[in-house]
């Protein structure tokens, strides 16, 4: 194990050191989508997604306050989560790109509730927003899962600052 510059000390961790540490944690990859009041779809790629509670079924996802879609998610009452397959790397990259026209290339359908979802995703979740919590430079969205669709396949993971499939 390599030793950190801050090993054995308590205090503020350098941002680069923190990013390097988090890059060593493998996480699933999701696209989170909603619609603005005028129907415009918005979305982002996230690896900071997890279950919170089984009863009621709650999930959380973290969204950067600097994200172009941040305002849309501050005002929405619902969103969808698409858990991506390994083959959906281009879609994950597109939704992680600032300034990209994320929905122009297609590859999306609608959930039963009318939210955009990634076609062929391993999992689709329809969620009703319960809480929002500011946390540093992110907003934590907590939502109750209201609908689930499951498919078979191999998930995409984010590790070492890159998207990967599982062997």
N, C-alpha and C positions, 0 to 999 in steps of 0.2 A: 504494500500500500504506500502510495506516495504521501509525503507530508505536505500539508497546506501551509501557506504563509501565516495563517492565523491559528494553527494547531495549538491547542492548549491554552488559548486565550479566550476571554469572553469580551465581546464588544461588537462593533459593526463589521459585517462581512462585506468585502469588496464586491460590487455588482458582477464583475467578470468571474470571480471565484464562485459566486452563488450560481450563475448561469452554467458554469462548468460542472458543478455538483448536480444540478437538476438535469443536465443532459445525460447523466448516467442512470437516470430513472426511466425505464421503459414504460410507456403509457399508450393506451388505446387512442384512436383518432376519431373524432366526430365532426360533423358539420351541424351547426345550430342555425335554424332559420326561423324567420317570422315574417309578417307582413305589416307594413305601415298602414295607417288609417285609410290612405288612398289606394291600397292594394299592392303597392310596390314591395317586391320581395327583398329581404335583407338577410345576410348570413355571414358566418365566420367559421374558420377551422379552429378546433380546440383539442388540446390533449389534457386539459385540466377539467375533467368531467368524472363524476363518481356518484354512486348511490349513497343516500343519506339515511333512509329509513325504509323499512318494509311495510309498516302499517302506521300511517298511510305511506304509499309508495312515493318517496321523494328522491329527487336527484339534484345535484348542483353542478353548475358550470361557471367558470371564471372568464370574464371578458375584459380586455384591456380598455381603460378609459380613453385611450388614444385611438381605438378602432373606429373606422368610418361608420360602422353599424351601431356604435354604443348608444346613441340617442334613440334609435329605433327600439332597442332592447330595454331602455329605461322606461319607455312608454307602452310597451306591449303587455297584453294580458295572457298571451300564450305563445309557445314556441314549439318547434319540432327538433328532435335530435336524430341524426342519421349516423349510426355506427358504421364506419367505412370498411370495405373489403380491401385486401392488399392491392387488388387491381385498380383501385380508385385513387392511386397516388396523384395523377394529374388534377383531379378534382380537389383533393386536399391542398395541393399547391396553389391552385387558382383561388380558393377561398381564403388562403393565407396571404394573398398578394394585395397590398394596398393599391387602390385605384383601378383594379381589374373590374370588368363588367362580368360579374360572377355568374349571372344566370343566362347570359347571351348564348353560350354554347349548348344549352339544353342539358339533358341528363337528369332532369327532375320531373317528378310527378307530384300529385297532391295527396296528402293524407286524407282520411275520411272527413276530417274537420276542415279541410281546405288549405292546409299549410304546405309549403313546398318541402319535399323530401327527396333525397338523392335516390334515383332509380337504382335498384339492385343492392341497396345497403343491407348489411347483415341484420340490423335492427332499426326500426323506426319507432320513436316514442313521441306521442303527442302529450304536451305538458301545459299545465295551467300555472302561471307564476304565483307563488305564495309570498316570497320575500326577496328583497334586494339589499345587499350589504356592501358598503364601500370597504375595500381592503387594500391599502397601499395604492398602487396605480391600476387596480382592477376593481370590477364590481362582481360580487358573487351573486348569481341568480339561483334561487332555490325554487323548485317547481314540483307540483304533484303530477305524477304520470297518470294520464287519463286513457291512453290507448297504446297498445303494443302490437307490432308486427315483427315476426322473426323469420329469418332465412338461414340456410346453411352456408358455410364457407370459411375462409381463413381471414382473420382480421389484419388490419394495418396497425402498426405500432410506430411510435415516435421515439427514437433513441439516438443519441449522439448528434442532435440537431438535424436529423434526416428521417424521412419516412421509410419504413421497411415492412416486408411481409414476414410471416413466421415460416420457418423451414418445416 
